[in-house]
Amino acid sequence: MLQKVTYIFRKYNLPSWYFLTPAVLVGLFVLIPLFYLLVRALEADTQLSMELVFRYRNLRLLYNTLLLAFGTLVVGTLIALPLAWITTRSDIPGRKILTLMGVLPLAIPGYVMAYALLGFTGANGTMALVFGLELPRLSGFTGALTAISLYTFPYLYLNFRSALAGLDPSLEEASRSLGYRPAEVFFRVTLPQLRPAYYAGTLIIFLYVLGDFGAVSLMRFETFSYAIYLQYAASYDRVYAAWLALMLLVLTSTALVVEYKLLRGLFFHRIGSGSEKKTAIISLGHWKWPAYIFVTVLVLLSFVLPVSTILFWMMQAFDTQQLAGLQRALTASVMASAPAAVLATALAIPLAYIGVRHPSRLTRGLERVAYLGYATPPLAFALALIFFTLNAVPILYQTLTLLILAYALHFLAEAIGPVRTALYQASPRLEEAARSLGYGRLKAFFLATFPVMRSGLIVSAAFVFMSAMKELPITFLLAPVGFQTLAVNVWSYTAEAMFSQAAPYALVILLFSTLFVGLLFAREWTSR
Amino acid sequence: MGVLLLLLLPGHLPDAAAQSLTIYSGRSKALVEPLIRKFEQEHGIRMNVRYGGSTQLAVALLEEGRRTPADVFWAQDAGALGAVHRNAMFETLPRELLSQLPEQLHNSEGTWIATSGRARVMAYSTSRVDTALLPGSIFGLTDSQWSGRVGWAPSNGSFQSLLTAMRLQKGDDVILQWLRDMRGNNAQSYINNSAMLQALAAGEIDIALTNHYYLFRFRETDPGFPVEQTFFAHGDAGNLVNVAGIGMLKTAGNKDEALAFMKFLLEEENQQWVTQEVYEYPVLEGMSTQAVDTPFRDIQELSPDLDLDDLSDLNRTLDLLRRAGLL
């Protein structure tokens, strides 16, 4: 039977069933929320839905959303590309710490970053009170752009970094030997090869900004996701919110199609052996000082500022009683986030694999569909899963399993990019060689390709872990009763203006994410 | 892979043997956790709490229907309780519980009771506002001297309750016009009251329409917080007493425990705790309200006459907010 299935798959040049089946399942799961939204949206009568869709306000929301998304991309690239180059190719001291600093801002919840920036500026801000320097209070577009860029650039950074670290150095060596100057090598040889990584990072940032709520709401910049949140938070009428969510999905689908077109026909794997050859380290020379300044300012703004804000809150009124619930919350957070990170990464492998190794309409389509889970507004995603589990698998409702599944499916998109980048760089020749030696496809994959992908997998797991640690809307609705994560605590206390009580929880999110990311990278560093 | 499956399989199964109570709490953990732990210790009942926004939890309850695991729903405002009540999901409460409260502090059909109260106030900057110029009515804030200086939180449940009350008093057209005038006067919108008060202190705005207790919480960590607050004139639509309340679901599996919890919340000691620690008003008479400056009864007198059930008519209010371009 199995052989027959395998035969059919081979005959029609389909990807192996053990890669395709999980991919199809994931695709179906991710589509559940879409069905839910359609059901809800169609509850409205036609005239009302027309009124809801063709509102002038929607046009303004669209404009604001796009402005913020492209703005964040530009700022994010300007931060991430130099940082990735400095930490992988230059001789700057403390590259490992810097690498960590390039990742950690991801662990900072968006609204905490926004509170930090807000608390820093304005008449009653830290700068005014401590240094007597009254900065204009951040808000609106500039505020939202600053906050979001500061905690999303790591998506681009990590993609760039694993691409730069995994590039075949022989191309650069060859071009240098042909007389290219270093800058020429970078712009004409290195940069074009970074495209898959850039698109993957771009897509995630783009989708992230479309869905971000924490920073935009505090900075009072109205985007689609803000409007959707307001609808869900304020009203029992889920119809208008469903329409807004569908409009947002149209926008994200467009982004997905565009990325697909851009990615077509890119193959940047090494031709030679799969073992990595060390890339040359370039001395910064007189560029040393600008590099130092760049890195210092970045770390100050994206890490030191939010962390010192949290510490400041904590010092305002510290009481050991606050630490009582901390351990329970930490256990809850880790119990949900760690399995979700592993699961999402595992699910990303077949999706990315069939997309890269068996490019066809079907496989690419499946990979894109997986991104829709990320693009669906989290509140709608959670409500849809409530609706679905209660009607189809009530035993799953209010279990940790459901929460983990929801995290994994929602954040799957973050895991796909790095896995895909790693796959592009792992030569299919190796796998073919393994198969010619008599290994089956699956075994060949695990023997030849999987080890080469390790750094990509680590990044994927880190992304999902940190996102899940700070996730709110899905946790609120799908967590088992009595299950309160760190993030839920931070949000709960800050909304009640009890910042000093919120601080220990926020700090533990940061500490634990640091530990987790540190551990992941430590493995990578020791195995080199 | 095997480890992964093991991690995924066991869900959290409720411990059937022990006494327990499942609460959906729209009141945030910060406000209620100590009381919940105290009840747990005193009564030996295990408490399972799901925290969330009042509206989100109400929506979740509607979506879950009869299959909800919740025994009680504790919400931040009358609107959310009204939505669950209208879907006939609440059980009628026993008379001896209802009779503990003044009549206006439970809904007329007796399916939910108030557990604490809060007042709407006008907070202002002590350095940038001359108190003599402060308007006596909320409708005075559309005056051009306040252009760009007033903050509000149109998506906030308490603000929406206030609007509902204003609608009932003045009619929809007047309120829609007021919303448009406020917008025309460049009123600044905030996502929540904490963010708004910080903006007030930071000089982004000079007046904020908010709930009474936030200022007390900011003062706790920063005694010099540069903000004061006041009520509008007696009977003005801008003054409103709103309540947090609790109801028991018809499908509750632990009704005795649920009623015990409600009774516990109305005990004097716990009512006093609410005032002293989170600065809300007690719903029982004869409690000290020193921590919140003004006795609750005085505030109820300032506030226009209303039935709490009226506040649950939120749909028209949201419609007005959308038509004014605020949602």
Interface residues (C-beta under 8 A of the other chain):
Chain A: R57 Y115 L118 G119 T121 G122 A123 N124 G125 R137 S139 S217 L218 R220 A227 L230 Q231 Y232 A233 A234 S235 Y236 D237 R238 Y240 Q316 A317 G325 P339 V342 L343 A346 L379 L383 I386 F387 L390 P394 I395 L396 Y397 Q398 T399 L400 T401 L402 I404 L405 F476 L477 A479 P480 V481 G482 F483 Q484 V488 N489 S492 Y493 T494 A495 E496 A497 M498 F499 S500 Q501
Chain B: M1 L4 L7 L8 L9 P10 G11 H12 T22 S28 K29 A30 L31 E33 M47 N48 V49 R50 Y51 G52 G53 T55 Q56 A58 V59 A60 L62 E63 E64 R67 P69 A70 A83 S155 G157 Q160 Q188 S189 Y190 I191 N192 N193 S194 A195 L197 Q198 A199 A201 A202 G203 E204 Y214 R217 F218 E220 T221 D222 P226 V278 L314 N315 L318 L321 R322 G325 L327
